[in-house]
Amino acid sequence: MMRNKNILVRVSEDEKTQLEERAKAAGMSVSDLLRQGALKKNITPKTDAAALRAVAFQLAQIGNNINQIARKCHRDKFDGPAILMTLKSLRETIQKLAEKPDAH
């Protein structure tokens, strides 16, 4: 493979030394070390704080709904079918949140 493009990466003196030592210990160049580290490893993306807040808000709303169901069950006559419908709706909401937390 022809490698004819450069990427400038800024590192501290200490980081540079560490990279050179790791590359030497692995028997490869610093370029090979960085390529393998960046291209062959799974990188976990940073968590989107706004998306997490949105999910936390939705979960709090779900918790409120569950508490309302519990209060109604204790206070009024138990309406099984209505409660099951509400619980199914909550389950669908939770599943949607699990699939795409940043979309809510």
N, CA, C and O atoms as a DFTB+ gen file, in Angstrom:
416 C
 N C O
     1  1       0.838      -1.167       0.000
     2  2       0.000       0.000       0.000
     3  2       0.891       1.241       0.000
     4  3       1.854       1.340       0.760
     5  1       0.547       2.162      -0.858
     6  2       1.328       3.392      -0.967
     7  2       0.888       4.373       0.114
     8  3      -0.271       4.784       0.156
     9  1       1.810       4.738       0.976
    10  2       1.514       5.703       2.040
    11  2       2.269       6.987       1.714
    12  3       3.476       7.101       1.930
    13  1       1.514       7.949       1.185
    14  2       2.162       9.190       0.783
    15  2       1.485      10.437       1.361
    16  3       1.696      11.546       0.871
    17  1       0.682      10.252       2.390
    18  2       0.008      11.371       3.051
    19  2       0.529      11.487       4.478
    20  3       0.813      10.481       5.129
    21  1       0.651      12.720       4.959
    22  2       1.135      12.981       6.308
    23  2       0.011      13.529       7.170
    24  3      -0.879      14.237       6.698
    25  1       0.079      13.178       8.455
    26  2      -0.816      13.753       9.454
    27  2       0.072      14.276      10.573
    28  3       0.867      13.531      11.146
    29  1      -0.066      15.544      10.874
    30  2       0.718      16.151      11.943
    31  2      -0.003      15.922      13.271
    32  3      -1.179      16.259      13.410
    33  1       0.695      15.357      14.229
    34  2       0.138      15.112      15.554
    35  2       1.042      15.780      16.569
    36  3       2.248      15.534      16.586
    37  1       0.480      16.609      17.400
    38  2       1.271      17.295      18.431
    39  2       1.246      16.466      19.704
    40  3       0.192      16.035      20.171
    41  1       2.434      16.256      20.252
    42  2       2.583      15.521      21.503
    43  2       3.597      16.251      22.375
    44  3       4.383      17.070      21.897
    45  1       3.557      15.935      23.659
    46  2       4.557      16.515      24.564
    47  2       5.867      15.742      24.397
    48  3       5.894      14.690      23.760
    49  1       6.929      16.259      24.960
    50  2       8.225      15.578      24.905
    51  2       8.128      14.198      25.556
    52  3       8.660      13.215      25.041
    53  1       7.441      14.145      26.691
    54  2       7.276      12.876      27.396
    55  2       6.468      11.874      26.560
    56  3       6.822      10.697      26.494
    57  1       5.389      12.334      25.927
    58  2       4.583      11.455      25.074
    59  2       5.404      10.947      23.888
    60  3       5.309       9.779      23.512
    61  1       6.202      11.824      23.311
    62  2       7.056      11.433      22.181
    63  2       8.016      10.334      22.606
    64  3       8.196       9.348      21.892
    65  1       8.629      10.506      23.765
    66  2       9.564       9.503      24.275
    67  2       8.856       8.173      24.507
    68  3       9.367       7.112      24.148
    69  1       7.677       8.244      25.110
    70  2       6.915       7.020      25.363
    71  2       6.559       6.298      24.057
    72  3       6.681       5.077      23.964
    73  1       6.121       7.058      23.058
    74  2       5.778       6.463      21.767
    75  2       6.995       5.811      21.118
    76  3       6.906       4.706      20.583
    77  1       8.120       6.496      21.170
    78  2       9.347       5.937      20.584
    79  2       9.764       4.669      21.310
    80  3      10.172       3.699      20.672
    81  1       9.666       4.661      22.639
    82  2      10.040       3.471      23.410
    83  2       9.097       2.307      23.132
    84  3       9.539       1.166      22.993
    85  1       7.812       2.588      23.051
    86  2       6.839       1.527      22.755
    87  2       7.053       0.960      21.357
    88  3       6.986      -0.253      21.153
    89  1       7.308       1.839      20.401
    90  2       7.539       1.389      19.033
    91  2       8.791       0.521      18.972
    92  3       8.787      -0.536      18.340
    93  1       9.865       0.967      19.629
    94  2      11.118       0.206      19.629
    95  2      10.906      -1.164      20.276
    96  3      11.387      -2.173      19.761
    97  1      10.186      -1.203      21.405
    98  2       9.929      -2.463      22.091
    99  2       9.101      -3.422      21.238
   100  3       9.255      -4.640      21.334
   101  1       8.220      -2.864      20.403
   102  2       7.378      -3.690      19.531
   103  2       8.057      -4.005      18.207
   104  3       7.519      -4.762      17.399
   105  1       9.245      -3.424      17.977
   106  2       9.962      -3.679      16.724
   107  2       9.307      -3.018      15.530
   108  3       9.287      -3.582      14.436
   109  1       8.779      -1.845      15.731
   110  2       8.125      -1.145      14.614
   111  2       8.412       0.342      14.711
   112  3       8.959       0.829      15.700
   113  1       8.031       1.045      13.664
   114  2       8.211       2.502      13.662
   115  2       7.089       3.151      14.469
   116  3       6.059       2.535      14.743
   117  1       7.316       4.407      14.840
   118  2       6.274       5.150      15.538
   119  2       5.037       5.265      14.647
   120  3       3.911       5.181      15.135
   121  1       5.241       5.454      13.361
   122  2       4.112       5.537      12.426
   123  2       3.289       4.253      12.452
   124  3       2.061       4.293      12.530
   125  1       3.988       3.097      12.385
   126  2       3.271       1.819      12.433
   127  2       2.527       1.647      13.756
   128  3       1.392       1.171      13.785
   129  1       3.180       2.039      14.848
   130  2       2.556       1.943      16.165
   131  2       1.273       2.775      16.220
   132  3       0.239       2.297      16.686
   133  1       1.342       4.007      15.748
   134  2       0.168       4.877      15.767
   135  2      -0.924       4.361      14.837
   136  3      -2.103       4.384      15.189
   137  1      -0.537       3.895      13.650
   138  2      -1.533       3.345      12.721
   139  2      -2.252       2.165      13.349
   140  3      -3.482       2.100      13.333
   141  1      -1.486       1.231      13.902
   142  2      -2.116       0.052      14.503
   143  2      -2.988       0.434      15.687
   144  3      -4.077      -0.111      15.866
   145  1      -2.508       1.366      16.491
   146  2      -3.295       1.792      17.642
   147  2      -4.589       2.475      17.257
   148  3      -5.610       2.300      17.921
   149  1      -4.553       3.246      16.197
   150  2      -5.735       4.012      15.789
   151  2      -6.666       3.219      14.883
   152  3      -7.884       3.380      14.965
   153  1      -6.123       2.373      14.027
   154  2      -6.954       1.707      13.027
   155  2      -7.402       0.307      13.415
   156  3      -8.395      -0.187      12.880
   157  1      -6.707      -0.333      14.317
   158  2      -7.041      -1.723      14.627
   159  2      -7.693      -1.897      15.987
   160  3      -7.957      -3.023      16.408
   161  1      -7.953      -0.814      16.669
   162  2      -8.592      -0.874      17.980
   163  2      -9.984      -0.272      17.881
   164  3     -10.223       0.654      17.106
   165  1     -10.895      -0.812      18.675
   166  2     -12.212      -0.196      18.764
   167  2     -12.111       1.027      19.665
   168  3     -11.623       0.952      20.793
   169  1     -12.575       2.133      19.149
   170  2     -12.545       3.380      19.892
   171  2     -13.947       3.635      20.434
   172  3     -14.922       3.588      19.683
   173  1     -14.052       3.901      21.720
   174  2     -15.337       4.223      22.324
   175  2     -15.555       5.725      22.198
   176  3     -14.764       6.517      22.710
   177  1     -16.631       6.114      21.512
   178  2     -16.864       7.545      21.342
   179  2     -17.185       8.215      22.677
   180  3     -17.699       7.583      23.600
   181  1     -16.875       9.493      22.757
   182  2     -17.212      10.253      23.951
   183  2     -18.724      10.270      24.126
   184  3     -19.479      10.284      23.154
   185  1     -19.139      10.270      25.354
   186  2     -20.559      10.294      25.658
   187  2     -21.087      11.711      25.488
   188  3     -20.477      12.679      25.943
   189  1     -22.214      11.811      24.836
   190  2     -22.861      13.099      24.621
   191  2     -23.659      13.449      25.876
   192  3     -24.685      12.831      26.158
   193  1     -23.183      14.443      26.627
   194  2     -23.808      14.815      27.902
   195  2     -25.262      15.239      27.709
   196  3     -26.115      14.909      28.533
   197  1     -25.551      15.958      26.643
   198  2     -26.928      16.405      26.400
   199  2     -27.847      15.209      26.163
   200  3     -28.980      15.183      26.642
   201  1     -27.354      14.224      25.423
   202  2     -28.158      13.027      25.168
   203  2     -28.397      12.259      26.467
   204  3     -29.489      11.737      26.689
   205  1     -27.379      12.190      27.324
   206  2     -27.557      11.507      28.604
   207  2     -28.568      12.235      29.481
   208  3     -29.377      11.598      30.155
   209  1     -28.529      13.557      29.476
   210  2     -29.514      14.323      30.251
   211  2     -30.926      14.065      29.721
   212  3     -31.870      13.938      30.500
   213  1     -31.066      13.989      28.402
   214  2     -32.374      13.724      27.811
   215  2     -32.886      12.346      28.211
   216  3     -34.066      12.181      28.519
   217  1     -31.997      11.364      28.205
   218  2     -32.389      10.009      28.611
   219  2     -32.756       9.993      30.086
   220  3     -33.744       9.366      30.468
   221  1     -31.978      10.671      30.919
   222  2     -32.277      10.731      32.348
   223  2     -33.648      11.381      32.580
   224  3     -34.414      10.930      33.431
   225  1     -33.951      12.433      31.826
   226  2     -35.250      13.090      31.946
   227  2     -36.370      12.123      31.566
   228  3     -37.373      12.017      32.272
   229  1     -36.193      11.422      30.449
   230  2     -37.211      10.462      30.011
   231  2     -37.407       9.351      31.044
   232  3     -38.537       8.946      31.317
   233  1     -36.301       8.859      31.617
   234  2     -36.414       7.816      32.635
   235  2     -37.125       8.340      33.876
   236  3     -37.894       7.608      34.500
   237  1     -36.879       9.588      34.241
   238  2     -37.583      10.183      35.384
   239  2     -39.082      10.261      35.098
   240  3     -39.901       9.994      35.977
   241  1     -39.438      10.627      33.864
   242  2     -40.845      10.684      33.485
   243  2     -41.478       9.297      33.574
   244  3     -42.605       9.150      34.044
   245  1     -40.751       8.294      33.123
   246  2     -41.252       6.914      33.194
   247  2     -41.447       6.506      34.652
   248  3     -42.447       5.879      35.003
   249  1     -40.483       6.867      35.495
   250  2     -40.609       6.569      36.918
   251  2     -41.835       7.240      37.516
   252  3     -42.546       6.634      38.318
   253  1     -42.088       8.490      37.130
   254  2     -43.295       9.186      37.600
   255  2     -44.551       8.453      37.169
   256  3     -45.491       8.311      37.951
   257  1     -44.573       7.981      35.913
   258  2     -45.736       7.242      35.413
   259  2     -45.949       5.956      36.208
   260  3     -47.083       5.614      36.543
   261  1     -44.888       5.260      36.504
   262  2     -45.007       4.018      37.272
   263  2     -45.539       4.310      38.678
   264  3     -46.366       3.563      39.201
   265  1     -45.063       5.391      39.281
   266  2     -45.570       5.767      40.607
   267  2     -47.061       6.109      40.555
   268  3     -47.809       5.757      41.467
   269  1     -47.489       6.783      39.506
   270  2     -48.905       7.108      39.364
   271  2     -49.741       5.841      39.219
   272  3     -50.839       5.748      39.768
   273  1     -49.222       4.875      38.484
   274  2     -49.923       3.596      38.327
   275  2     -50.049       2.905      39.686
   276  3     -51.117       2.405      40.039
   277  1     -48.963       2.884      40.435
   278  2     -48.979       2.227      41.746
   279  2     -49.979       2.910      42.678
   280  3     -50.732       2.235      43.380
   281  1     -49.992       4.258      42.688
   282  2     -50.945       4.986      43.546
   283  2     -52.379       4.677      43.149
   284  3     -53.241       4.468      44.003
   285  1     -52.624       4.650      41.845
   286  2     -53.983       4.366      41.376
   287  2     -54.402       2.956      41.763
   288  3     -55.549       2.736      42.152
   289  1     -53.498       2.012      41.663
   290  2     -53.816       0.626      42.039
   291  2     -54.183       0.544      43.520
   292  3     -55.097      -0.188      43.898
   293  1     -53.476       1.288      44.346
   294  2     -53.733       1.254      45.787
   295  2     -54.994       2.030      46.162
   296  3     -55.703       1.652      47.095
   297  1     -55.272       3.104      45.444
   298  2     -56.369       4.007      45.802
   299  2     -57.700       3.552      45.197
   300  3     -58.729       3.543      45.873
   301  1     -57.665       3.181      43.928
   302  2     -58.906       2.870      43.210
   303  2     -59.016       1.369      42.967
   304  3     -58.149       0.577      43.334
   305  1     -60.118       1.028      42.335
   306  2     -60.306      -0.358      41.934
   307  2     -59.267      -0.700      40.870
   308  3     -59.040       0.085      39.950
   309  1     -58.649      -1.843      40.988
   310  2     -57.620      -2.287      40.057
   311  2     -58.229      -2.477      38.675
   312  3     -59.168      -3.255      38.507
   313  1     -57.689      -1.761      37.677
   314  2     -58.148      -1.878      36.292
   315  2     -57.026      -2.529      35.490
   316  3     -56.209      -1.843      34.876
   317  1     -56.996      -3.837      35.503
   318  2     -55.920      -4.600      34.886
   319  2     -55.629      -4.238      33.443
   320  3     -54.480      -3.937      33.122
   321  1     -56.630      -4.255      32.546
   322  2     -56.355      -3.957      31.133
   323  2     -55.763      -2.563      30.906
   324  3     -54.865      -2.397      30.080
   325  1     -56.260      -1.566      31.632
   326  2     -55.730      -0.207      31.457
   327  2     -54.289      -0.130      31.935
   328  3     -53.456       0.524      31.308
   329  1     -53.999      -0.786      33.025
   330  2     -52.630      -0.779      33.544
   331  2     -51.695      -1.516      32.596
   332  3     -50.571      -1.071      32.363
   333  1     -52.148      -2.634      32.048
   334  2     -51.318      -3.371      31.088
   335  2     -51.030      -2.523      29.853
   336  3     -49.913      -2.548      29.336
   337  1     -52.018      -1.776      29.376
   338  2     -51.796      -0.905      28.219
   339  2     -50.756       0.159      28.546
   340  3     -49.885       0.450      27.726
   341  1     -50.842       0.731      29.723
   342  2     -49.880       1.757      30.130
   343  2     -48.485       1.168      30.244
   344  3     -47.514       1.778      29.796
   345  1     -48.378      -0.008      30.836
   346  2     -47.075      -0.657      30.973
   347  2     -46.481      -1.013      29.612
   348  3     -45.272      -0.890      29.418
   349  1     -47.307      -1.448      28.676
   350  2     -46.810      -1.735      27.326
   351  2     -46.279      -0.463      26.671
   352  3     -45.247      -0.484      25.999
   353  1     -46.994       0.643      26.873
   354  2     -46.547       1.920      26.326
   355  2     -45.212       2.328      26.936
   356  3     -44.324       2.803      26.227
   357  1     -45.065       2.145      28.247
   358  2     -43.807       2.455      28.908
   359  2     -42.673       1.586      28.376
   360  3     -41.564       2.071      28.157
   361  1     -42.953       0.302      28.170
   362  2     -41.927      -0.599      27.644
   363  2     -41.472      -0.148      26.259
   364  3     -40.277      -0.167      25.961
   365  1     -42.416       0.257      25.415
   366  2     -42.057       0.750      24.082
   367  2     -41.192       2.000      24.175
   368  3     -40.229       2.145      23.423
   369  1     -41.525       2.894      25.085
   370  2     -40.736       4.113      25.267
   371  2     -39.323       3.777      25.713
   372  3     -38.355       4.346      25.208
   373  1     -39.204       2.864      26.648
   374  2     -37.882       2.453      27.143
   375  2     -37.070       1.819      26.013
   376  3     -35.876       2.087      25.879
   377  1     -37.716       0.982      25.203
   378  2     -37.003       0.357      24.087
   379  2     -36.515       1.398      23.087
   380  3     -35.407       1.280      22.564
   381  1     -37.324       2.412      22.815
   382  2     -36.915       3.475      21.897
   383  2     -35.710       4.245      22.473
   384  3     -34.775       4.593      21.752
   385  1     -35.761       4.495      23.770
   386  2     -34.636       5.188      24.405
   387  2     -33.364       4.360      24.324
   388  3     -32.281       4.903      24.107
   389  1     -33.488       3.070      24.493
   390  2     -32.320       2.193      24.436
   391  2     -31.725       2.145      23.032
   392  3     -30.512       2.000      22.877
   393  1     -32.572       2.265      22.008
   394  2     -32.087       2.204      20.633
   395  2     -31.392       3.485      20.216
   396  3     -30.324       3.423      19.607
   397  1     -31.957       4.644      20.522
   398  2     -31.417       5.927      20.088
   399  2     -31.566       6.952      21.190
   400  3     -32.500       7.753      21.156
   401  1     -30.668       6.952      22.173
   402  2     -30.824       7.900      23.274
   403  2     -30.688       9.355      22.873
   404  3     -31.226      10.225      23.557
   405  1     -29.981       9.653      21.781
   406  2     -29.784      11.047      21.401
   407  2     -30.945      11.605      20.587
   408  3     -30.968      12.798      20.284
   409  1     -31.906      10.760      20.230
   410  2     -33.030      11.210      19.425
   411  2     -34.208      11.665      20.288
   412  3     -35.242      12.063      19.751
   413  1     -34.069      11.612      21.620
   414  2     -35.192      11.959      22.501
   415  2     -34.840      13.130      23.364
   416  3     -35.658      13.570      24.172
